[in-house]
């Protein structure tokens, strides 16, 4: 768990430096450097089978991944017209979810022992070099972006920025503890692990339609609806029998609705900032998402220790209601969308 958290810490540390690095090194060169760093870290995991060294490799991996997230989301945010930004972000989030789903599938095909999974992972990263080489010569300008300051940006756009924190906590909290929740409710380990698949499939299915919907109304209202529906759905899980199709269908819908918080939050962020400020805002967005990744699993786990298996949906519902309160406050006070 600590080894995994190191990647999130690296994301938080590198995100505020990305605009400056991109301005100094060039965006295309920085992306290629990060792809090389990913290949090196993946292969080093196999070359040096030592846990202490793995912390270093995982940190390098997190630095590279964090940089790629900030740059790629900056490109998409700047390039997408506001009238279609939700739809485009939905497509982006769908492809991202496909990547998450493909990883375990690849491991199932090649196994988890020997060189095969590491080489396969490295080759997948190498394949990402091709679209980078084919990028247009002129990329969206980052310019002399100011150093990201988290608290001022949260005050300016709390609905958009806190969406990243919320989704990071929900996603990792649910993914890490959902199998344990299933076991505590009587499922065998294999069936409990499949619960994560249902949540992930919902995330895959809902991003484009909800993103499209957010282009046609106030995105804050879409985020509020997702948060309230997510809170109600989490609490409803307690009442449904497990195993059972109603539970699985609700989990599918819940995964899609809560997953859209990231998609619509990112689209909303793009409508609040322009120019170099977009790169700064994206950096803060990734920092807050990574922070949520670190704090989510311990919060959900603590809830299950205190309240039994009911702690899982209760903590998730409390997080969503806290975010909904922020959104309601912004809407009621007539704050800038």
C-alpha positions as CSV (number, residue, x, y, z in Angstrom):
1,X,0.0,0.0,0.0
2,X,2.8,2.4,0.9
3,X,4.6,1.5,-2.4
4,X,1.4,2.4,-4.3
5,X,1.0,5.7,-2.4
6,X,4.5,6.8,-3.5
7,X,3.2,7.2,-7.1
8,X,0.4,9.5,-5.8
9,X,3.0,11.5,-3.8
10,X,5.1,11.9,-6.9
11,X,2.1,13.2,-8.9
12,X,1.5,15.8,-6.3
13,X,5.1,17.0,-6.3
14,X,5.6,17.1,-10.1
15,X,2.2,18.6,-11.1
16,X,3.1,22.2,-10.2
17,X,6.4,22.0,-12.0
18,X,5.0,20.7,-15.3
19,X,4.1,24.1,-16.9
20,X,7.7,25.4,-16.2
21,X,9.3,22.2,-17.5
22,X,7.2,22.3,-20.6
23,X,8.1,25.9,-21.3
24,X,11.8,25.2,-20.8
25,X,12.1,21.8,-22.5
26,X,9.3,21.9,-25.0
27,X,6.1,19.9,-24.6
28,X,6.9,17.3,-27.2
29,X,10.4,16.7,-25.8
30,X,9.0,16.5,-22.2
31,X,6.4,13.9,-23.2
32,X,9.1,11.8,-24.9
33,X,11.3,12.0,-21.8
34,X,8.4,10.9,-19.6
35,X,7.6,7.9,-21.9
36,X,11.3,6.9,-21.7
37,X,11.1,7.2,-17.9
38,X,8.0,4.9,-17.9
39,X,9.8,2.3,-19.9
40,X,12.8,2.4,-17.7
41,X,10.9,2.2,-14.5
42,X,8.8,-0.7,-15.7
43,X,11.8,-2.7,-16.7
44,X,13.7,-1.8,-13.5
45,X,10.9,-3.4,-11.5
46,X,11.9,-6.7,-13.0
47,X,15.7,-6.1,-13.1
48,X,15.9,-5.2,-9.4
49,X,13.5,-7.3,-7.4
50,X,14.0,-5.4,-4.2
51,X,11.2,-3.6,-2.3
52,X,13.3,-0.7,-1.2
53,X,14.4,0.0,-4.8
54,X,10.8,-0.4,-5.9
55,X,9.9,2.7,-3.9
56,X,12.4,4.7,-6.1
57,X,11.1,3.2,-9.3
58,X,7.5,3.8,-8.3
59,X,8.4,7.4,-7.5
60,X,9.9,7.8,-11.0
61,X,6.9,6.1,-12.5
62,X,4.6,8.6,-10.7
63,X,6.6,11.6,-11.8
64,X,6.3,10.5,-15.5
65,X,2.6,9.6,-15.3
66,X,1.7,12.9,-13.5
67,X,3.5,14.9,-16.1
68,X,1.7,13.1,-18.9
69,X,-1.7,13.7,-17.2
70,X,-1.2,17.4,-16.8
71,X,0.0,17.9,-20.4
72,X,-2.5,15.7,-22.1
73,X,-5.5,17.2,-20.2
74,X,-4.1,20.7,-20.9
75,X,-4.1,19.9,-24.6
76,X,-7.6,18.5,-24.6
77,X,-9.0,21.4,-22.4
78,X,-7.5,24.1,-24.6
79,X,-8.3,22.5,-27.9
80,X,-12.0,21.6,-27.1
81,X,-14.6,24.3,-27.9
82,X,-16.7,25.0,-24.8
83,X,-19.9,24.0,-26.5
84,X,-18.5,20.5,-27.0
85,X,-16.0,20.3,-24.1
86,X,-18.1,17.9,-22.0
87,X,-18.6,15.5,-24.9
88,X,-14.9,15.5,-25.7
89,X,-14.0,15.0,-22.1
90,X,-16.4,12.2,-22.0
91,X,-14.6,10.5,-24.9
92,X,-11.3,11.1,-23.2
93,X,-12.5,9.6,-20.0
94,X,-14.0,6.6,-21.8
95,X,-10.7,5.9,-23.5
96,X,-8.9,6.3,-20.2
97,X,-11.3,3.8,-18.6
98,X,-10.7,1.4,-21.5
99,X,-7.0,1.6,-20.7
100,X,-7.6,0.8,-17.0
101,X,-9.8,-2.2,-18.1
102,X,-7.2,-3.4,-20.6
103,X,-4.4,-3.6,-18.0
104,X,-5.8,-6.5,-16.0
105,X,-6.8,-8.2,-19.3
106,X,-3.3,-8.0,-20.6
107,X,-2.0,-9.5,-17.3
108,X,-4.6,-12.3,-17.6
109,X,-3.2,-13.1,-21.1
110,X,0.5,-12.9,-20.4
111,X,0.6,-13.9,-16.7
112,X,2.3,-12.1,-13.8
113,X,5.6,-14.0,-13.7
114,X,8.8,-13.7,-15.7
115,X,9.7,-11.0,-18.1
116,X,6.5,-11.2,-20.2
117,X,4.3,-8.7,-18.3
118,X,7.1,-6.1,-17.9
119,X,8.1,-6.3,-21.5
120,X,4.5,-6.1,-22.6
121,X,4.0,-3.0,-20.4
122,X,7.1,-1.4,-21.8
123,X,6.0,-2.1,-25.4
124,X,2.6,-0.5,-24.8
125,X,4.3,2.6,-23.6
126,X,6.6,2.6,-26.6
127,X,3.5,2.4,-28.8
128,X,2.5,5.8,-27.3
129,X,5.5,7.4,-28.9
130,X,3.8,7.1,-32.4
131,X,1.0,9.6,-31.7
132,X,3.4,12.0,-30.0
133,X,5.6,12.0,-33.2
134,X,2.5,12.6,-35.3
135,X,1.4,15.6,-33.2
136,X,1.0,18.8,-35.1
137,X,4.0,21.1,-35.1
138,X,2.2,23.8,-33.3
139,X,0.9,22.8,-29.9
140,X,-1.2,24.9,-27.5
141,X,1.1,27.4,-25.9
142,X,1.7,27.1,-22.2
143,X,3.9,30.2,-22.1
144,X,5.2,31.6,-18.8
145,X,2.6,30.0,-16.6
146,X,2.7,31.1,-13.0
147,X,3.5,28.5,-10.3
148,X,0.3,26.7,-9.2
149,X,-1.1,27.8,-5.9
150,X,-3.7,25.3,-4.7
151,X,-5.7,27.2,-2.1
152,X,-6.3,30.4,-4.3
153,X,-7.4,28.2,-7.2
154,X,-9.8,26.2,-4.9
155,X,-11.3,29.6,-3.8
156,X,-11.7,30.7,-7.4
157,X,-13.2,27.5,-8.7
158,X,-14.1,25.2,-5.9
159,X,-16.7,23.2,-7.8
160,X,-14.2,22.2,-10.6
161,X,-11.1,21.7,-8.5
162,X,-12.8,19.8,-5.7
163,X,-14.3,17.5,-8.2
164,X,-10.8,16.1,-8.8
165,X,-10.3,15.6,-5.0
166,X,-13.7,13.9,-4.7
167,X,-13.2,11.6,-7.6
168,X,-9.7,10.6,-6.5
169,X,-11.0,9.6,-3.1
170,X,-14.1,7.8,-4.5
171,X,-12.3,5.9,-7.2
172,X,-9.4,4.5,-5.2
173,X,-11.5,4.2,-2.0
174,X,-14.1,2.1,-3.8
175,X,-11.7,0.1,-6.0
176,X,-9.5,-0.8,-3.0
177,X,-12.2,-1.7,-0.5
178,X,-15.0,-3.0,-2.7
179,X,-13.7,-6.6,-2.8
180,X,-13.3,-6.5,1.0
181,X,-16.9,-5.2,1.3
182,X,-18.1,-8.1,-0.9
183,X,-16.2,-10.7,1.3
184,X,-17.7,-9.2,4.5
185,X,-21.1,-9.6,3.0
186,X,-20.6,-13.2,2.2
187,X,-19.1,-13.4,-1.3
188,X,-16.1,-15.6,-2.1
189,X,-12.9,-13.7,-3.0
190,X,-13.3,-14.3,-6.8
191,X,-16.9,-13.0,-6.9
192,X,-16.0,-10.1,-4.6
193,X,-13.2,-9.0,-7.0
194,X,-15.7,-9.0,-9.9
195,X,-17.6,-6.2,-8.1
196,X,-14.9,-3.8,-9.2
197,X,-15.5,-4.8,-12.8
198,X,-19.2,-3.8,-12.6
199,X,-18.2,-0.4,-11.2
200,X,-15.6,0.0,-13.9
201,X,-18.0,-0.9,-16.7
202,X,-20.5,1.7,-15.4
203,X,-17.7,4.3,-15.5
204,X,-17.0,3.3,-19.1
205,X,-20.6,3.5,-20.2
206,X,-21.7,6.8,-18.7
207,X,-18.9,9.3,-19.5
208,X,-20.0,10.2,-23.0
209,X,-23.7,10.7,-22.4
210,X,-23.2,12.7,-19.2
211,X,-20.4,14.7,-20.8
212,X,-22.8,15.5,-23.7
213,X,-25.5,16.5,-21.2
214,X,-23.1,18.9,-19.4
215,X,-22.6,20.8,-22.7
216,X,-26.3,21.7,-22.7
217,X,-26.8,22.9,-19.2
218,X,-25.0,24.5,-16.2
219,X,-22.2,22.0,-15.5
220,X,-22.5,22.7,-11.8
221,X,-26.1,21.3,-11.8
222,X,-24.8,18.2,-13.5
223,X,-22.1,17.8,-10.9
224,X,-24.7,18.3,-8.1
225,X,-27.0,15.7,-9.6
226,X,-24.1,13.2,-9.9
227,X,-23.1,13.8,-6.3
228,X,-26.6,13.5,-4.9
229,X,-27.4,10.4,-7.0
230,X,-24.1,8.9,-6.0
231,X,-24.8,9.5,-2.3
232,X,-28.3,8.0,-2.6
233,X,-27.0,5.0,-4.6
234,X,-24.2,4.3,-2.1
235,X,-26.7,4.2,0.8
236,X,-29.1,2.0,-1.2
237,X,-26.3,-0.6,-1.6
238,X,-26.9,-1.4,2.1
239,X,-30.5,-2.5,1.5
240,X,-29.9,-4.7,-1.5
241,X,-29.0,-8.4,-1.2
242,X,-25.7,-9.6,-2.3
243,X,-25.2,-11.6,-4.5
244,X,-28.1,-10.3,-6.6
245,X,-28.6,-8.6,-10.0
246,X,-30.2,-5.5,-8.5
247,X,-27.1,-4.9,-6.4
248,X,-24.8,-5.3,-9.5
249,X,-27.0,-3.0,-11.7
250,X,-27.0,-0.4,-9.0
251,X,-23.2,-0.7,-8.7
252,X,-22.9,-0.3,-12.5
253,X,-25.0,2.9,-12.4
254,X,-23.2,4.2,-9.3
255,X,-19.8,3.7,-11.0
256,X,-21.0,5.7,-14.1
257,X,-22.6,8.5,-12.2
258,X,-19.7,9.1,-9.8
259,X,-17.1,8.6,-12.5
260,X,-18.7,11.5,-14.4
261,X,-17.7,13.8,-11.6
262,X,-14.1,13.8,-13.0
263,X,-15.3,14.2,-16.6
264,X,-17.7,17.1,-16.0
265,X,-15.3,18.7,-13.4
266,X,-12.5,18.8,-16.0
267,X,-14.9,20.3,-18.6
268,X,-16.0,22.9,-16.0
269,X,-12.4,23.7,-15.2
270,X,-11.8,24.4,-18.9
271,X,-14.6,26.9,-19.0
272,X,-13.3,28.8,-16.0
273,X,-9.7,29.5,-17.2
274,X,-7.9,30.6,-20.4
275,X,-4.4,30.7,-21.7
276,X,-1.5,29.8,-19.4
277,X,-4.0,29.7,-16.5
278,X,-5.4,26.5,-18.0
279,X,-2.0,24.7,-17.5
280,X,-1.9,25.9,-13.9
281,X,-5.5,24.8,-13.3
282,X,-4.8,21.4,-14.8
283,X,-1.8,21.0,-12.6
284,X,-3.8,21.7,-9.5
285,X,-6.5,19.4,-10.8
286,X,-4.0,16.5,-11.0
287,X,-2.6,17.4,-7.6
288,X,-6.0,17.3,-5.9
289,X,-6.9,14.0,-7.7
290,X,-3.7,12.5,-6.4
291,X,-4.4,13.7,-2.9
292,X,-7.8,12.1,-3.1
293,X,-6.1,8.8,-4.2
294,X,-4.0,8.9,-1.1
295,X,-6.7,9.8,1.5
296,X,-9.6,7.8,0.0
297,X,-8.7,4.2,0.9
298,X,-7.8,4.9,4.5
299,X,-11.0,6.9,5.0
300,X,-13.2,4.1,3.6
301,X,-11.1,1.4,5.5
302,X,-11.5,3.3,8.8
303,X,-15.2,3.5,8.2
304,X,-15.5,-0.2,7.7
305,X,-13.4,-0.8,10.9
306,X,-15.8,1.4,12.9
307,X,-19.2,0.5,11.4
308,X,-18.6,-2.9,9.8
309,X,-19.4,-3.5,6.1
310,X,-22.0,-0.6,6.2
311,X,-19.0,1.8,6.7
312,X,-18.1,1.3,3.1
313,X,-21.2,3.0,1.5
314,X,-21.7,5.4,4.5
315,X,-18.3,7.0,4.1
316,X,-18.7,7.2,0.3
317,X,-22.1,8.9,0.8
318,X,-20.7,11.3,3.3
319,X,-17.9,12.4,0.9
320,X,-20.4,12.9,-1.9
321,X,-22.8,14.9,0.3
322,X,-19.9,17.1,1.4
323,X,-19.1,17.9,-2.2
324,X,-22.8,18.5,-3.0
325,X,-22.9,21.0,-0.2
326,X,-20.1,23.0,-1.8
327,X,-21.9,22.9,-5.2
328,X,-25.2,24.0,-3.7
329,X,-23.5,26.9,-1.9
330,X,-22.0,28.2,-5.2
331,X,-25.3,27.9,-7.0
332,X,-27.3,29.5,-4.3
333,X,-24.9,32.5,-3.9
334,X,-25.1,33.1,-7.6
335,X,-21.3,32.6,-8.0
336,X,-19.7,32.7,-11.4
337,X,-20.3,29.3,-13.1
